[in-house]
């Protein structure tokens, strides 16, 4: 059981906006920045958002992140079929002295 | 462009030690302020961070695995390694190596290996 909680699934139709939540505690998401990773089927995870709301070069601006308190969110606007993937949030946990990942959210584009 | 590649046995017997190596290319493992991590993913499940090492040899481990894990670095070979002892079927997973970039205000896994499947079975 993950110390950081994500909904197991999310869905939307092409063009829609979807959000995925990530809820932790003061020792991880509350105190440290949150990163988001996208994992397409049968591939390694790829960095999508870092430091709560920063996009690496090459990531479309349809993807955005935010954080408030101990919760973070990933928003995807203008949903496309190629966005169908698993999404993970992650943060360093100061109490565990370890990285913690959310359980992952499987996004389905209907 | 930095690339990471995992290597090691794909099949390990129960109670034995799982050993994997990650070879870093496109840059020196010794340059920059990086941590080098191992992350695993059982089939159909989420990501689990195992542990990390710096080029100074400093390590951190997942508390749930700490008693069985050792992560080390070999700068002469531009590699870092994972050893996980007393494995059981629950350790069957795809194992990824990754580079963590840290600054004063963020830390992130920017580069990942492609992953290698390790099955624990007799």
Interface residues (C-beta under 8 A of the other chain):
Chain A: X2 X32 X33 X35 X37 X43 X44 X45 X46 X47 X50 X51 X54 X56 X88 X90 X92 X96 X97 X98 X99 X100 X101 X102 X103 X104
Chain B: X37 X46 X47 X48 X49 X52 X60 X61 X62 X63 X96 X105 X106 X107 X108 X109 X110 X112 X113 X114 X115
